[in-house]
Each structure stands twice: as C-alpha cells, then as structure tokens.
Amino acid sequence: VVADKGGYRHFMLKEIFEQPAVLSRTLQGRISKTRVMEQAFGADAEKIFDQVKGVQIVACGTSYHAGLVAKYWLESIAGLPCNVEVASEYRYRRVFVSKDTLFITISQSGETADTLAALREAKKSHYLASLVICNAPNSSLVRESDLVFMTQAGPEIGVASTKAFTTQLVALQLLTIALGRRHGLAEQTEADMVGSLASLPDQIETALGLDDTIKHVSEKFADKHHALFLGRGVEYPVAMEGALKLKEISYIHAESYPAGELKHGPLALVDANMPIVAVAPNNDLMEKLKSNLEEVQARGGKLFVFSDQADAFPSSEEVTVIDVQSVPDTIAPMVYTIPLQLLSYHVAIVKGTDVDQPRNLAKSVTVE
Ligand code: G6P
C-alpha cells in the first residue's frame, strides 16, 4: 500500500492530526468504564504482573522519552522502582538486576538494533519477564518478548515520531494502573485515571485547535539558532521530547533542562536570542517553575510558556503565553506534547527544511 498524505502537506502533520483517532484505537478494548483490562498485555500478564517488584525500561529516541515519563508514573502512582536507560548504553554495561524486575522495551518499529540487542542481553540476566510496547506487529521485538502491548498508531511515515509517542504514553499509563493495583492503587483512583484516559481523544482534539496560534508563534523562531526547553516533574521528559522534535526537523539546536537546574549552567546562555520554551501546566510544581522563569526573564530571555494558567504569566513583549486547556495531571504529558509537536512542525516550515525526511536521520535505525 502506498501511504498518502490525506490532503495534508506533510506526513508529519497528518500524523499529528491523527492522534485523537489513534489514541482512541489504542484505548479500545483496553479499558472498561472504570478499569484497565490487563489481558491487553497478553495472556500471561496477570500472573507475571502479580510478581513484579520493579521495572527496567530500555528504548531509544522518542521512545526513550516515553519511558522517562513512565518512570514518574510508575514510582508515584504504582509505587514501584523504575530505571530507564537508552539502549545503546544499557547493552554494553554490566547491569545490576533486582529480583522480580520486569524488563520493558518501547519501540515504534520493533526493529531498532540497540533496543533489540538490549532485549537479547537482558534475557541472559535474571529478569522476571520481558514486555514490549510496540507499534509494528510481527517485528523482532514483538516476536522475542514474553508480553506484548500493541499501540494502534498505524503506520508512521514521518521520521520524527509523533503519534507513536502519545500512544506509547497511553500504553505506559495502562501498565502503571495494572501494576499499581497490586501496590495499593485505590479503585477510585483507577476509575478517575481511566475516565481521564477515555477523555483523551477529545482533549487532544482541543489541543490541536492551537495550530493557528502556534503557526503564528513559530515565526519568532525563524532567525534563532538555539532554544532551551524547560519543565519540571513529569513535564521534564515532555520538554525533552519537545526539544528533540525541534532539533530533528528544524535543525535548531535545542536543549532541554529540568527547570530547577537552570542555575547550574544553562542560565549562562540566556540572552535575547535564546527562546526559552516552558511546559507549565498548573500542578504542584508550577510556582517553582514560575520563579525559574522569572530568572530567565531577568536575563532578557524570550519566554514561550505553554500553560493553562495564562493569568499567572502575563503576556508581554518578552513573554508569549500559549493558553492550553486545563486537564487532569495524569494526561497532561500527552496533551502538552501536542502544541510542542505543532511548534516544531511550523518552525520547520518557516525554516524550509524537509519535514518528513530530515537530513542524516532514518525512521528506523536497524544497524548499530
Ligand atoms: C529513530 C527515529 C526516532 C525514533 C527512534 C527509536 O531515531 O528517527 O523517531 O524515536 O529511532 O525508534 P523506535 O522504532 O525504536 O521507537
């Protein structure tokens, strides 16, 4: 089948706009009104999940960022220790494996060489079992893992991953709930989280409504060579993914930092030529983030703040606030990812780069 752009200018844009549909497909049959249906992870999932005392996640690129988000969820919601590592590092070091640890790979393609090699390495260690979160049926990772959760993103053509990422986040949140149940996650909390997940396709649709606003904002990046992305807590890996998207397709050097680390280096780089993008939903870290941003402003930095608390960040010449709708904390990482994807897309358009086929990059890295 020849993939077509369905009327969009690029596959990437089409894939960004497909997210409400593919997220709803990924949830389909995996949740009831109030519960996660853990058979979605495979016939043996129940038995294996009963024994899990810790999690090791291994992945590359965007899939690695999904893993980093999951670490926040698994530790704070499921009460389980979680390590996350890029596959190319994991596979070449001696790893300490705690008893009853579940080994998880995350991969859109299921064929990334380092991730596959890491799984093969892990099989020689004493892991409880292996689980893959994958978008490609019949891929090597799917064939070689004990448990499989298929994201239902459909073929992703754009080299920069978009819809695969948000469906991975959904998969990882379902896993967090399934494991959390066994570690004191209240039924009501599960029901609330499942309810929020069910609302996700609509919430993403709403976030996509920011497209025009962001197109406008993107022009301010036209002459920029560097950008800094900031977040705190679970929004830090979201900021990392935002920076990766921008660098992949617009070739602007973008770095991400946990906002609390600003003082320890990056603040030295801040001047009027350095846009600072902040992922700032109203949560228990927002006040802290706000004071980090004030320091940036005091140094003449130009801020682009994505927040549902527009009033907390009054717009000015130096501060552009992109007003995101308020959503429950548990789905904020997915929702805030959308405007960052759109930002990178529109900046790339302004820059005139090859959005779907960025130079030097491949969709699937099957050789080391
Ligand atoms: C390449 C792609 C990225 C992707 C990464 C991992 O770098 O360009 O978009 O995130 O590989 O790929 P995987 O298929 O394992 O998720």
Residues whose N, C-alpha, C, O or C-beta is under 5 A from the ligand:
A	BS01	G6P	C60 G61 T62 S63 I106 S107 Q108 S109 G110 T112 V159 A160 S161 A362 K363 S364 V365
